[in-house]
Every structure is written in C-alpha cells, then in structure tokens.
Amino acid sequence: MGERAASNVGAHRDAPGKEEKKAKATRDEYGDTLLELGKKRSDIVVLDADLSGSTKTAKFAKAFPDRFFNMGIAEQDMVGTAAGLSLTGKVPFASTFAVFETGRAWDQIRLTVCYSNTNVKLVATHSGITVGEDGASHQALEDIALMRALPNMTVIVPADSAETASVINAVADFKGPVYVRLGRAKVPYVMPDDYKFRIGKAFAFKIGKDVNLIAAGIMVAIAKKAADILSNDGIDTGVINMSTIKPLDGETLLKAARNSKLIVTAEEHSVIGGLGGAVCEFLAENHPVPVKRIGINDTFGCSGNPDELLKIHGLTAEDIVKTVKGALK
C-alpha cells in the first residue's frame, strides 16, 4: 500500500528557458504553494488524513502547526471538520489520496460541502493509474465523475506544476466547493510562462482544422506530443488544455468543434463520467460532431510502473495518433 502509515485561448509559444525546467509533481507544487499562501493569509487552514508527507501538506504543518489538523485515518471526519471551519470564516484545504477523499468521504462531501455550499477546497493527490505500484486499491479512476455529478462543485485538473500554483491561488480566492485533482508522478512543464489559470476557462495551444485534442492533467503533455507527430504527417492538429472540467468552457469547445472534423478527448480517468463524458454531453446538445474518447476503458487498474501502465491502458502519444488516423479515415 506504499505511502500510507473570456477564454485563455491563444497560439502556443514556448516561454524562454522552459526547456531547462525539470519535471515536477503537481503534489510537490501544491505543498510549496500552500506554504506561500499560509504566509500571506491567516485564514488558510489545512487538514490531512494521516498522509501529509505524501500530499506535501507537511510543509504547511511545519510552518503553521496551529493551523494544521491531522485528522488521522478518518476522511469523513476530515471533510465534516473542514466544512465546520469554513463556517467560522476559515478557508480550509483538505487533502488525502484521491481514492480516499472522493470515495470514503463522498456522503460528507455531498451533504456538508456541496448541499451546504460551504467554502471547502478538496485537493487530492495520487490520482489515476500513475500512482503506479500501489495498485488498483489506490488508483482513483472515477473521482472526476463522482465530484462532477455533485451540484455546486467545481472540478479542476491542472496540467503541470506551474498551472497547479495558479490553480491553488485561484481556488483560495474562489467562494464555494472545489475539487482539485493532483498526481504523484513528476510531469513536464507544458504551459507558457505568462499563462494564468482562470476557473472555467480552457487554454488552446492551437485550434486545429482537422482534429482537436481536448486533454486534462498529465494527458496534456502527451496530447502535445501526439499533435507534433500528427502535424508532421500533414494532419492539422490542435491541443486544448481543459483544466476546468466543471464548469466546462463551452465557448472554446464550440470553437474547436466548428473548425475541425474530429474531437478527441484524453484523460487519465475512466472514459465514463470524466472529461470525455462532459465533452460528449455538451457537444451532443450544442454542436454534434464525431468524438473519440481516450481514457481508462471501464476497468480497474493494476500494480506497475506508471509508464508501463500508460501503455497498457492506451494512454500514450502513439495511441492518440492511431485513434486520430483511424477516425479520420
């Protein structure tokens, strides 16, 4: 069990020096950003379910012990306590692994956070199959679907560490329930240095004339790789980072659908109820076009190296390329 005891649309341009930045896990950026937020704002409080070393909230705990609460292996209690703290004027960030936060505490999230519309920030780490060797019991593949179905909940999946920092600052200012999905593995930087995240706004690196790849989280970097391959093969390919999955950026999505022949979604989550589901629901009612969904195909994960698991589940750049070429035929 491992570690437990208007739109941001514009042509992409690589920022100077971005290639020199080392890959960084979004959970690491969360810990760093939370620490900085704590220095600026005394209303920020943090809760964790006995995993602060893994979620990186331990950095905040060390600096601000009076504002950190280790709730133990009691996720339901953590969420209920966070809701209570929010009613006193605090801005609580409650963290644990995604599978525990959204699964074990779902009833408390539904009632004390969403139904009560409390100002709670649920920031979960270790999402998706890239949890790796911890296996199926720890790989949350349905968490976006669980959170997306709840009224009042905002759902965000940052693409890299730079976007994560921007997301955490944005949700700290936002009033209402938020679920932020972060990962365990290191991911490359993909967003431009001048990019600033806005809730409900996607970022288009480019709108393609043949196909547009709509991705979130770690799949943004993989989609960009696939787009390079496709473009070299003469297929005009766009890539959109749909980091806010709820509320979906319908304006950018419509622009992509109206200007291309095919939409392909890519996510490290079940194809049922996640980004692909959200995109299909929106386009079916607003502008029906061919859509292919790349994700986990209605199955549980397994233990293995993260890169191997991405290959096993068809989440590589080559898999995206194959899907696009097959669909365009």
MARMI-692418 format. One record per residue (C-alpha): residue number from 0; x, y, z; residue in three letters. Coordinates in steps of 0.02 Angstrom, whole numbers, plus 50000, padded with zeros to 5 digits. Layout:
N
<lomi NUM; <X; Y; Z>; "ALA">
...
***
This chain:
329
<lomi 0; <50000; 50000; 50000>; "MET">
<lomi 1; <50154; 50108; 49982>; "GLY">
<lomi 2; <50143; 50279; 50063>; "GLU">
<lomi 3; <50004; 50262; 50189>; "ARG">
<lomi 4; <50053; 50244; 50381>; "ALA">
<lomi 5; <49344; 51768; 48917>; "ALA">
<lomi 6; <49446; 51608; 48868>; "SER">
<lomi 7; <49631; 51576; 48888>; "ASN">
<lomi 8; <49641; 51545; 48701>; "VAL">
<lomi 9; <49795; 51589; 48601>; "GLY">
<lomi 10; <49929; 51518; 48491>; "ALA">
<lomi 11; <50055; 51421; 48595>; "HIS">
<lomi 12; <50228; 51489; 48614>; "ARG">
<lomi 13; <50361; 51407; 48720>; "ASP">
<lomi 14; <50423; 51527; 48851>; "ALA">
<lomi 15; <50611; 51562; 48858>; "PRO">
<lomi 16; <50702; 51439; 48968>; "GLY">
<lomi 17; <50555; 51322; 48992>; "LYS">
<lomi 18; <50653; 51176; 48920>; "GLU">
<lomi 19; <50777; 51191; 49065>; "GLU">
<lomi 20; <50642; 51168; 49198>; "LYS">
<lomi 21; <50646; 50996; 49275>; "LYS">
<lomi 22; <50487; 50895; 49283>; "ALA">
<lomi 23; <50396; 50915; 49448>; "LYS">
<lomi 24; <50248; 50825; 49526>; "ALA">
<lomi 25; <50092; 50930; 49545>; "THR">
<lomi 26; <50079; 50871; 49727>; "ARG">
<lomi 27; <50251; 50948; 49761>; "ASP">
<lomi 28; <50195; 51114; 49689>; "GLU">
<lomi 29; <50038; 51105; 49796>; "TYR">
<lomi 30; <50143; 51091; 49953>; "GLY">
<lomi 31; <50252; 51238; 49901>; "ASP">
<lomi 32; <50106; 51349; 49851>; "THR">
<lomi 33; <50007; 51308; 50008>; "LEU">
<lomi 34; <50156; 51360; 50113>; "LEU">
<lomi 35; <50168; 51528; 50024>; "GLU">
<lomi 36; <49980; 51555; 50041>; "LEU">
<lomi 37; <49994; 51521; 50228>; "GLY">
<lomi 38; <50124; 51659; 50244>; "LYS">
<lomi 39; <50009; 51785; 50160>; "LYS">
<lomi 40; <49840; 51736; 50234>; "ARG">
<lomi 41; <49799; 51690; 50413>; "SER">
<lomi 42; <49628; 51622; 50361>; "ASP">
<lomi 43; <49705; 51474; 50269>; "ILE">
<lomi 44; <49695; 51311; 50368>; "VAL">
<lomi 45; <49746; 51137; 50313>; "VAL">
<lomi 46; <49680; 50965; 50355>; "LEU">
<lomi 47; <49752; 50796; 50309>; "ASP">
<lomi 48; <49707; 50614; 50338>; "ALA">
<lomi 49; <49873; 50548; 50400>; "ASP">
<lomi 50; <49960; 50568; 50232>; "LEU">
<lomi 51; <50038; 50741; 50245>; "SER">
<lomi 52; <50210; 50676; 50195>; "GLY">
<lomi 53; <50138; 50610; 50032>; "SER">
<lomi 54; <50016; 50751; 49995>; "THR">
<lomi 55; <50153; 50876; 50040>; "LYS">
<lomi 56; <50043; 50971; 50164>; "THR">
<lomi 57; <50179; 50930; 50292>; "ALA">
<lomi 58; <50269; 51087; 50232>; "LYS">
<lomi 59; <50122; 51193; 50290>; "PHE">
<lomi 60; <50108; 51092; 50452>; "ALA">
<lomi 61; <50288; 51126; 50498>; "LYS">
<lomi 62; <50273; 51313; 50468>; "ALA">
<lomi 63; <50098; 51337; 50541>; "PHE">
<lomi 64; <50063; 51198; 50669>; "PRO">
<lomi 65; <49917; 51295; 50745>; "ASP">
<lomi 66; <49829; 51298; 50576>; "ARG">
<lomi 67; <49859; 51117; 50529>; "PHE">
<lomi 68; <49748; 50972; 50581>; "PHE">
<lomi 69; <49799; 50790; 50559>; "ASN">
<lomi 70; <49631; 50702; 50566>; "MET">
<lomi 71; <49706; 50527; 50561>; "GLY">
<lomi 72; <49635; 50391; 50451>; "ILE">
<lomi 73; <49462; 50471; 50459>; "ALA">
<lomi 74; <49422; 50551; 50292>; "GLU">
<lomi 75; <49238; 50577; 50333>; "GLN">
<lomi 76; <49284; 50670; 50492>; "ASP">
<lomi 77; <49410; 50774; 50397>; "MET">
<lomi 78; <49280; 50834; 50271>; "VAL">
<lomi 79; <49150; 50872; 50404>; "GLY">
<lomi 80; <49277; 50968; 50507>; "THR">
<lomi 81; <49333; 51066; 50354>; "ALA">
<lomi 82; <49152; 51115; 50323>; "ALA">
<lomi 83; <49136; 51173; 50503>; "GLY">
<lomi 84; <49296; 51275; 50493>; "LEU">
<lomi 85; <49233; 51360; 50336>; "SER">
<lomi 86; <49080; 51421; 50432>; "LEU">
<lomi 87; <49196; 51514; 50552>; "THR">
<lomi 88; <49273; 51613; 50409>; "GLY">
<lomi 89; <49422; 51500; 50378>; "LYS">
<lomi 90; <49471; 51437; 50205>; "VAL">
<lomi 91; <49506; 51251; 50232>; "PRO">
<lomi 92; <49611; 51145; 50114>; "PHE">
<lomi 93; <49576; 50961; 50149>; "ALA">
<lomi 94; <49693; 50834; 50071>; "SER">
<lomi 95; <49725; 50648; 50054>; "THR">
<lomi 96; <49738; 50524; 49911>; "PHE">
<lomi 97; <49604; 50548; 49779>; "ALA">
<lomi 98; <49532; 50373; 49803>; "VAL">
<lomi 99; <49503; 50405; 49989>; "PHE">
<lomi 100; <49446; 50585; 49977>; "GLU">
<lomi 101; <49311; 50558; 49846>; "THR">
<lomi 102; <49266; 50378; 49890>; "GLY">
<lomi 103; <49266; 50360; 50079>; "ARG">
<lomi 104; <49203; 50535; 50113>; "ALA">
<lomi 105; <49078; 50551; 49970>; "TRP">
<lomi 106; <48924; 50565; 50081>; "ASP">
<lomi 107; <49005; 50700; 50186>; "GLN">
<lomi 108; <49060; 50793; 50030>; "ILE">
<lomi 109; <48884; 50783; 49961>; "ARG">
<lomi 110; <48796; 50846; 50117>; "LEU">
<lomi 111; <48916; 50955; 50218>; "THR">
<lomi 112; <49011; 51029; 50071>; "VAL">
<lomi 113; <48901; 51032; 49916>; "CYS">
<lomi 114; <48723; 51032; 49984>; "TYR">
<lomi 115; <48775; 51159; 50117>; "SER">
<lomi 116; <48880; 51252; 49986>; "ASN">
<lomi 117; <49024; 51277; 50108>; "THR">
<lomi 118; <49189; 51357; 50059>; "ASN">
<lomi 119; <49292; 51196; 50064>; "VAL">
<lomi 120; <49440; 51158; 49950>; "LYS">
<lomi 121; <49465; 50972; 49923>; "LEU">
<lomi 122; <49638; 50947; 49849>; "VAL">
<lomi 123; <49675; 50763; 49816>; "ALA">
<lomi 124; <49841; 50689; 49764>; "THR">
<lomi 125; <49891; 50517; 49695>; "HIS">
<lomi 126; <49752; 50513; 49564>; "SER">
<lomi 127; <49742; 50400; 49412>; "GLY">
<lomi 128; <49845; 50249; 49362>; "ILE">
<lomi 129; <50012; 50341; 49381>; "THR">
<lomi 130; <50001; 50305; 49566>; "VAL">
<lomi 131; <50089; 50153; 49495>; "GLY">
<lomi 132; <50145; 50012; 49607>; "GLU">
<lomi 133; <50013; 50046; 49742>; "ASP">
<lomi 134; <49890; 49961; 49625>; "GLY">
<lomi 135; <49703; 49962; 49595>; "ALA">
<lomi 136; <49654; 49993; 49776>; "SER">
<lomi 137; <49743; 50162; 49771>; "HIS">
<lomi 138; <49711; 50214; 49590>; "GLN">
<lomi 139; <49564; 50334; 49581>; "ALA">
<lomi 140; <49492; 50316; 49407>; "LEU">
<lomi 141; <49315; 50376; 49445>; "GLU">
<lomi 142; <49345; 50527; 49557>; "ASP">
<lomi 143; <49307; 50659; 49425>; "ILE">
<lomi 144; <49140; 50575; 49388>; "ALA">
<lomi 145; <49097; 50569; 49574>; "LEU">
<lomi 146; <49137; 50753; 49600>; "MET">
<lomi 147; <49067; 50815; 49435>; "ARG">
<lomi 148; <48895; 50744; 49474>; "ALA">
<lomi 149; <48878; 50849; 49632>; "LEU">
<lomi 150; <48787; 51017; 49622>; "PRO">
<lomi 151; <48892; 51169; 49672>; "ASN">
<lomi 152; <49056; 51076; 49648>; "MET">
<lomi 153; <49194; 51147; 49537>; "THR">
<lomi 154; <49315; 51017; 49466>; "VAL">
<lomi 155; <49492; 51061; 49411>; "ILE">
<lomi 156; <49637; 50954; 49344>; "VAL">
<lomi 157; <49799; 51054; 49319>; "PRO">
<lomi 158; <49917; 51003; 49178>; "ALA">
<lomi 159; <50083; 51043; 49262>; "ASP">
<lomi 160; <50161; 51121; 49416>; "SER">
<lomi 161; <50152; 51299; 49352>; "ALA">
<lomi 162; <49966; 51282; 49322>; "GLU">
<lomi 163; <49946; 51198; 49492>; "THR">
<lomi 164; <50017; 51351; 49579>; "ALA">
<lomi 165; <49898; 51463; 49484>; "SER">
<lomi 166; <49751; 51347; 49521>; "VAL">
<lomi 167; <49782; 51341; 49709>; "ILE">
<lomi 168; <49792; 51531; 49719>; "ASN">
<lomi 169; <49633; 51547; 49616>; "ALA">
<lomi 170; <49531; 51425; 49720>; "VAL">
<lomi 171; <49589; 51508; 49881>; "ALA">
<lomi 172; <49501; 51666; 49821>; "ASP">
<lomi 173; <49350; 51575; 49749>; "PHE">
<lomi 174; <49195; 51556; 49858>; "LYS">
<lomi 175; <49120; 51382; 49857>; "GLY">
<lomi 176; <49164; 51197; 49848>; "PRO">
<lomi 177; <49311; 51147; 49738>; "VAL">
<lomi 178; <49392; 50981; 49696>; "TYR">
<lomi 179; <49571; 50990; 49630>; "VAL">
<lomi 180; <49646; 50829; 49562>; "ARG">
<lomi 181; <49835; 50811; 49576>; "LEU">
<lomi 182; <49958; 50670; 49539>; "GLY">
<lomi 183; <50102; 50576; 49616>; "ARG">
<lomi 184; <50222; 50566; 49469>; "ALA">
<lomi 185; <50332; 50706; 49403>; "LYS">
<lomi 186; <50262; 50789; 49247>; "VAL">
<lomi 187; <50346; 50906; 49120>; "PRO">
<lomi 188; <50305; 51090; 49110>; "TYR">
<lomi 189; <50188; 51125; 48964>; "VAL">
<lomi 190; <50103; 51291; 48998>; "MET">
<lomi 191; <50179; 51457; 48940>; "PRO">
<lomi 192; <50265; 51560; 49074>; "ASP">
<lomi 193; <50141; 51703; 49053>; "ASP">
<lomi 194; <49990; 51589; 49073>; "TYR">
<lomi 195; <49869; 51624; 49216>; "LYS">
<lomi 196; <49733; 51499; 49259>; "PHE">
<lomi 197; <49553; 51558; 49268>; "ARG">
<lomi 198; <49414; 51447; 49333>; "ILE">
<lomi 199; <49303; 51389; 49190>; "GLY">
<lomi 200; <49423; 51441; 49052>; "LYS">
<lomi 201; <49519; 51321; 48940>; "ALA">
<lomi 202; <49684; 51359; 48857>; "PHE">
<lomi 203; <49704; 51322; 48672>; "ALA">
<lomi 204; <49884; 51299; 48616>; "PHE">
<lomi 205; <49810; 51295; 48441>; "LYS">
<lomi 206; <49641; 51262; 48359>; "ILE">
<lomi 207; <49667; 51129; 48226>; "GLY">
<lomi 208; <49574; 51116; 48060>; "LYS">
<lomi 209; <49574; 50926; 48052>; "ASP">
<lomi 210; <49567; 50871; 48234>; "VAL">
<lomi 211; <49571; 50949; 48407>; "ASN">
<lomi 212; <49637; 50854; 48557>; "LEU">
<lomi 213; <49549; 50902; 48719>; "ILE">
<lomi 214; <49654; 50846; 48868>; "ALA">
<lomi 215; <49674; 50871; 49055>; "ALA">
<lomi 216; <49809; 50835; 49183>; "GLY">
<lomi 217; <49958; 50731; 49129>; "ILE">
<lomi 218; <49874; 50696; 48963>; "MET">
<lomi 219; <49903; 50875; 48904>; "VAL">
<lomi 220; <50090; 50843; 48882>; "ALA">
<lomi 221; <50053; 50677; 48797>; "ILE">
<lomi 222; <49924; 50759; 48682>; "ALA">
<lomi 223; <50051; 50891; 48632>; "LYS">
<lomi 224; <50173; 50753; 48586>; "LYS">
<lomi 225; <50039; 50668; 48481>; "ALA">
<lomi 226; <49997; 50833; 48397>; "ALA">
<lomi 227; <50178; 50855; 48343>; "ASP">
<lomi 228; <50177; 50682; 48263>; "ILE">
<lomi 229; <50010; 50712; 48176>; "LEU">
<lomi 230; <50061; 50883; 48114>; "SER">
<lomi 231; <50221; 50810; 48040>; "ASN">
<lomi 232; <50109; 50686; 47949>; "ASP">
<lomi 233; <50007; 50828; 47873>; "GLY">
<lomi 234; <49859; 50822; 47993>; "ILE">
<lomi 235; <49818; 50995; 48060>; "ASP">
<lomi 236; <49802; 50961; 48246>; "THR">
<lomi 237; <49754; 51073; 48390>; "GLY">
<lomi 238; <49776; 51045; 48576>; "VAL">
<lomi 239; <49666; 51117; 48713>; "ILE">
<lomi 240; <49702; 51105; 48899>; "ASN">
<lomi 241; <49528; 51086; 48977>; "MET">
<lomi 242; <49591; 51101; 49156>; "SER">
<lomi 243; <49421; 51154; 49222>; "THR">
<lomi 244; <49308; 51005; 49190>; "ILE">
<lomi 245; <49162; 51084; 49282>; "LYS">
<lomi 246; <49108; 51212; 49233>; "PRO">
<lomi 247; <49162; 51165; 49056>; "LEU">
<lomi 248; <49221; 51302; 48939>; "ASP">
<lomi 249; <49085; 51284; 48808>; "GLY">
<lomi 250; <49144; 51433; 48707>; "GLU">
<lomi 251; <49316; 51360; 48672>; "THR">
<lomi 252; <49245; 51186; 48645>; "LEU">
<lomi 253; <49119; 51251; 48517>; "LEU">
<lomi 254; <49257; 51344; 48425>; "LYS">
<lomi 255; <49359; 51184; 48414>; "ALA">
<lomi 256; <49211; 51079; 48356>; "ALA">
<lomi 257; <49153; 51204; 48225>; "ARG">
<lomi 258; <49326; 51222; 48149>; "ASN">
<lomi 259; <49379; 51039; 48136>; "SER">
<lomi 260; <49321; 50868; 48079>; "LYS">
<lomi 261; <49353; 50773; 48240>; "LEU">
<lomi 262; <49367; 50796; 48429>; "ILE">
<lomi 263; <49473; 50676; 48533>; "VAL">
<lomi 264; <49473; 50683; 48723>; "THR">
<lomi 265; <49617; 50616; 48827>; "ALA">
<lomi 266; <49615; 50588; 49015>; "GLU">
<lomi 267; <49694; 50481; 49150>; "GLU">
<lomi 268; <49521; 50433; 49212>; "HIS">
<lomi 269; <49379; 50319; 49162>; "SER">
<lomi 270; <49301; 50365; 48995>; "VAL">
<lomi 271; <49136; 50358; 49089>; "ILE">
<lomi 272; <49087; 50519; 49176>; "GLY">
<lomi 273; <49251; 50614; 49161>; "GLY">
<lomi 274; <49317; 50740; 49034>; "LEU">
<lomi 275; <49261; 50634; 48886>; "GLY">
<lomi 276; <49087; 50617; 48956>; "GLY">
<lomi 277; <49074; 50803; 48991>; "ALA">
<lomi 278; <49131; 50847; 48814>; "VAL">
<lomi 279; <49012; 50722; 48733>; "CYS">
<lomi 280; <48864; 50784; 48836>; "GLU">
<lomi 281; <48897; 50965; 48789>; "PHE">
<lomi 282; <48927; 50935; 48603>; "LEU">
<lomi 283; <48778; 50817; 48585>; "ALA">
<lomi 284; <48663; 50958; 48638>; "GLU">
<lomi 285; <48754; 51105; 48559>; "ASN">
<lomi 286; <48853; 51051; 48405>; "HIS">
<lomi 287; <48858; 50863; 48369>; "PRO">
<lomi 288; <49024; 50809; 48291>; "VAL">
<lomi 289; <49123; 50646; 48289>; "PRO">
<lomi 290; <49209; 50619; 48458>; "VAL">
<lomi 291; <49332; 50486; 48513>; "LYS">
<lomi 292; <49370; 50462; 48698>; "ARG">
<lomi 293; <49541; 50404; 48759>; "ILE">
<lomi 294; <49549; 50352; 48941>; "GLY">
<lomi 295; <49528; 50202; 49054>; "ILE">
<lomi 296; <49402; 50086; 48970>; "ASN">
<lomi 297; <49284; 50034; 49110>; "ASP">
<lomi 298; <49412; 49933; 49208>; "THR">
<lomi 299; <49514; 49941; 49366>; "PHE">
<lomi 300; <49700; 49975; 49361>; "GLY">
<lomi 301; <49840; 49861; 49419>; "CYS">
<lomi 302; <50010; 49874; 49501>; "SER">
<lomi 303; <50153; 49927; 49388>; "GLY">
<lomi 304; <50272; 50061; 49332>; "ASN">
<lomi 305; <50175; 50220; 49285>; "PRO">
<lomi 306; <50245; 50224; 49107>; "ASP">
<lomi 307; <50203; 50041; 49082>; "GLU">
<lomi 308; <50026; 50069; 49145>; "LEU">
<lomi 309; <50001; 50213; 49024>; "LEU">
<lomi 310; <50049; 50095; 48882>; "LYS">
<lomi 311; <49939; 49954; 48947>; "ILE">
<lomi 312; <49787; 50068; 48953>; "HIS">
<lomi 313; <49819; 50151; 48785>; "GLY">
<lomi 314; <49864; 50323; 48851>; "LEU">
<lomi 315; <50021; 50359; 48750>; "THR">
<lomi 316; <50051; 50485; 48611>; "ALA">
<lomi 317; <50059; 50340; 48489>; "GLU">
<lomi 318; <49886; 50281; 48546>; "ASP">
<lomi 319; <49815; 50454; 48515>; "ILE">
<lomi 320; <49895; 50460; 48342>; "VAL">
<lomi 321; <49822; 50290; 48298>; "LYS">
<lomi 322; <49649; 50341; 48358>; "THR">
<lomi 323; <49651; 50503; 48259>; "VAL">
<lomi 324; <49709; 50423; 48097>; "LYS">
<lomi 325; <49583; 50283; 48113>; "GLY">
<lomi 326; <49440; 50403; 48145>; "ALA">
<lomi 327; <49486; 50521; 48003>; "LEU">
<lomi 328; <49482; 50376; 47879>; "LYS">
***
